């Protein structure tokens, strides 16, 4: 009788005599065999962890972008503390790891504009909301032309608080984006040195709303790296995964709007905020604790 057949025979009839001889022939202890027999149908801790990870990823369609770091944070928010290595091995066994997607930035700087003081100086942290803001423009290829996206981010919690999308990147795109902010006396708005941001109309609009302008150095993308990081996230997690070049600008607008205000601001775990809380959730938690 083959070993596999003997296992089935023992499992079916539970013959102690057969178990004893099988263990002798296989050179294993009887206690070890019965322990295996008792636990053979039980899930391992890693299998149970995989179930929870799959639940996290299924909570929102865009959660499938989560890597090991964000999954670990999501588990911690649920009171489950595990090592980075354990999460990695579990996700690897569950085929949940994905290749890293690299964005291709298109930001261009104008070196002909006179240098202005950089008030941010790459310090993208803020203790209060609506005091330090970032903005920039990125382009998305669509079947009926390019779509230009102009958001404003609050450094306090990483929330996108204004958004304008159009088929051109004229100064009016940026002016109308800023208008959505309303009156913000003393707030700093940082951008690159593109002609839209150095135009007289844009600067006049900032003055009207009491906003102070800050500009990156010419050709220095790292001076606005947090805004660039947002664009990278938007593209690699959403836009690079759909054929935007086959979609109209209106269709892509809808996708971007839903991603930002229905997911990024409200559900997506972010490493910028303590505890990994999404921007809106983090703002609400601090507001509740201060009340």
C-alpha positions in Angstrom: 0.0 0.0 0.0 1.3 3.4 -0.9 1.9 6.1 1.7 -1.0 8.3 0.4 -3.3 5.3 0.4 -2.3 4.3 3.9 -3.1 7.9 5.1 -6.6 7.7 3.6 -7.1 4.3 5.1 -6.1 5.5 8.6 -8.1 8.7 8.3 -11.2 6.7 7.3 -11.1 3.9 9.8 -8.9 5.5 12.6 -7.2 2.1 13.2 -4.7 2.6 16.0 -2.8 -0.5 15.0 -2.4 0.8 11.4 -1.5 4.2 12.7 1.3 2.7 14.9 2.8 0.8 12.0 2.5 3.7 9.6 4.3 6.0 12.0 7.1 3.4 12.5 7.5 3.1 8.7 7.5 6.8 8.2 9.7 7.5 11.2 7.3 9.9 12.9 5.7 10.0 16.4 2.2 9.0 16.9 1.5 12.1 19.0 2.7 14.2 16.1 0.5 12.4 13.6 -2.6 12.8 15.8 -1.8 16.5 16.3 -1.6 16.9 12.5 -4.9 15.0 12.2 -6.6 17.3 14.7 -5.4 20.5 13.1 -5.4 19.6 9.4 -8.6 21.5 8.7 -7.8 24.6 10.7 -6.6 27.7 9.0 -3.2 29.0 9.9 -2.7 32.5 11.3 -1.4 33.7 7.9 -4.4 32.3 6.1 -6.7 34.2 8.5 -4.6 37.3 8.0 -5.0 36.9 4.2 -8.8 36.8 4.6 -8.7 40.2 6.5 -6.4 41.7 3.9 -8.7 40.7 1.1 -11.6 42.3 3.0 -9.6 45.5 3.2 -8.8 45.5 -0.5 -12.5 44.8 -1.4 -13.8 47.8 0.6 -13.2 50.0 -2.4 -12.3 49.2 -6.0 -9.2 51.5 -5.8 -7.9 49.8 -2.7 -6.3 47.2 -4.9 -3.5 49.8 -5.3 -2.5 49.2 -1.7 1.0 47.9 -1.2 2.4 46.3 1.9 2.9 49.6 3.8 -0.7 50.8 3.4 -2.1 47.3 4.1 -0.1 47.2 7.3 -1.5 50.6 8.3 -5.0 49.5 7.6 -4.5 46.4 9.7 -3.2 48.6 12.5 -6.3 50.8 12.3 -8.3 47.6 13.0 -6.2 46.7 16.0 -4.1 44.1 14.3 -0.3 44.6 14.8 1.9 42.5 12.4 5.3 43.0 11.0 6.0 44.4 7.5 7.6 41.0 6.6 4.5 39.1 7.6 2.2 41.3 5.6 4.6 41.0 2.6 4.7 37.2 2.8 0.9 36.9 3.2 0.2 39.2 0.3 2.8 37.3 -1.9 1.2 34.0 -1.1 -2.2 35.5 -1.9 -0.8 36.9 -5.2 -1.8 40.4 -4.1 1.5 42.1 -4.8 1.7 44.2 -8.0 4.5 45.7 -10.0 5.4 49.3 -9.3 4.0 51.8 -11.8 6.1 54.9 -12.5 4.4 58.1 -13.6 5.8 60.3 -16.3 5.7 64.0 -15.2 5.2 66.9 -17.7 5.8 69.9 -15.4 7.7 72.6 -17.2 9.3 75.6 -15.6 9.9 79.1 -17.1 13.4 80.3 -16.4 12.8 83.7 -18.0 10.6 84.8 -15.1 12.4 86.8 -12.4 13.1 84.7 -9.3 10.8 85.3 -6.4 11.2 84.2 -2.8 10.2 80.6 -2.0 8.2 80.9 1.2 7.6 77.2 1.5 11.2 76.1 1.2 10.1 72.4 0.8 8.5 72.4 4.2 5.1 70.8 3.4 3.8 70.5 7.0 1.2 72.7 8.5 -0.3 72.7 12.0 -3.5 74.5 10.9 -5.9 74.0 8.0 -6.0 76.5 5.1 -2.7 78.2 6.0 -0.3 76.5 3.6 -1.6 75.4 0.2 -0.1 73.8 -2.9 -1.2 73.9 -6.6 0.1 72.8 -10.0 -1.1 71.6 -13.4 -0.9 68.2 -15.0 -2.1 66.9 -18.4 -4.0 63.8 -19.3 -4.3 62.5 -22.9 -7.9 61.9 -24.1 -9.4 60.9 -27.4 -10.7 64.4 -28.1 -7.6 66.2 -26.9 -5.6 66.9 -23.7 -7.3 67.5 -20.4 -5.5 69.8 -17.9 -6.1 69.2 -14.2 -5.6 72.0 -11.7 -6.1 71.1 -8.0 -5.2 72.8 -4.7 -3.9 70.8 -1.8 -4.0 71.7 1.9 -0.7 70.8 3.5 -2.5 70.4 6.9 -4.0 67.0 6.0 -3.3 66.5 2.3 -6.9 67.2 1.3 -7.7 68.4 -2.2 -9.9 71.5 -1.5 -10.3 72.9 -5.0 -10.3 71.4 -8.5 -10.6 72.7 -12.0 -10.4 70.7 -15.2 -10.3 72.1 -18.8 -9.1 71.4 -22.3 -6.5 74.2 -22.1 -3.9 75.4 -19.6 -4.5 79.1 -19.9 -4.2 81.4 -16.9 -8.0 81.3 -16.5 -7.7 77.7 -15.4 -5.6 78.6 -12.4 -7.5 81.8 -11.7 -10.8 79.9 -11.5 -9.2 77.2 -9.3 -8.2 79.8 -6.8 -11.6 81.4 -6.8 -13.0 78.2 -5.3 -11.0 78.8 -2.1 -12.8 82.0 -1.2 -11.3 84.6 1.2 -8.2 83.2 3.0 -6.4 86.1 4.5 -2.7 85.3 5.2 -2.8 81.8 3.6 0.2 80.9 1.5 -0.3 79.3 -2.0 2.8 77.7 -3.5 3.2 76.8 -7.1 5.9 76.5 -9.8 7.0 79.4 -12.0 4.7 78.7 -14.9 3.4 81.7 -16.8 -0.1 81.0 -15.5 1.0 81.6 -11.9 3.2 84.7 -12.7 0.5 86.4 -14.8 -1.0 89.7 -13.6 -4.5 88.3 -13.5 -3.5 85.4 -11.2 -1.6 87.6 -8.8 -4.5 90.1 -8.7 -6.9 87.3 -7.8 -4.6 86.2 -5.0 -4.5 89.8 -3.6 -8.3 90.0 -3.8 -8.6 86.9 -1.7 -5.8 87.9 0.7 -3.6 85.0 -0.3 0.2 85.2 -0.3 2.1 83.8 -3.3 5.1 81.5 -3.0 7.0 80.2 -6.1 9.4 77.4 -6.7 12.9 78.0 -8.0 13.2 77.9 -11.8 13.5 74.2 -12.9 13.3 72.8 -9.3 10.5 70.3 -9.3 11.4 69.2 -5.7 10.3 72.6 -4.5 6.7 71.4 -5.0 7.3 67.7 -4.6 4.2 67.0 -2.4 2.0 68.2 -5.2 3.9 66.2 -7.7 3.5 63.2 -5.4 -0.3 63.6 -5.6 -0.2 63.7 -9.4 1.9 60.5 -9.3 -0.6 58.8 -7.1 -3.6 59.9 -9.3 -1.9 58.6 -12.4 -0.4 55.3 -11.2 -3.4 54.3 -9.1 -6.1 55.3 -11.5 -5.4 57.0 -14.8 -2.6 54.6 -16.0 -5.0 51.7 -15.4 -7.6 52.9 -17.8 -7.4 53.8 -21.5 -7.8 57.6 -21.1 -6.7 58.1 -24.7 -9.9 56.2 -25.8 -12.1 58.3 -23.5 -13.5 61.7 -23.9 -12.4 64.6 -21.7 -15.8 64.6 -20.0 -15.5 60.9 -19.2 -12.0 61.4 -17.7 -13.2 64.4 -15.7 -15.9 62.2 -14.1 -13.3 59.5 -13.3 -10.9 62.1 -11.7 -13.6 63.8 -9.7 -14.9 60.5 -8.3 -11.4 59.3 -7.4 -10.5 62.6 -5.6 -13.7 63.4 -3.7 -15.1 59.9 -3.4 -11.9 58.0 -2.5 -8.6 60.0 -2.1 -10.0 62.6 0.3 -12.4 60.3 2.2 -11.1 56.7 2.2 -7.6 56.2 1.0 -4.9 55.6 3.6 -2.2 58.3 3.5 1.3 58.2 5.0 1.3 62.0 5.4 -1.2 61.9 8.3 -0.6 60.2 11.7 -2.3 56.8 11.9 -2.6 56.8 8.1 -6.1 58.4 8.3 -7.6 59.8 5.1 -7.5 63.6 4.9 -11.2 64.3 5.7 -11.2 61.7 8.5 -8.1 63.2 10.0 -9.5 66.7 9.9 -12.7 65.5 11.6 -10.9 63.6 14.3 -8.8 66.6 15.2 -11.9 68.8 15.2 -13.7 66.4 17.5 -10.8 66.2 19.9 -10.5 70.0 20.1 -14.3 70.4 20.8 
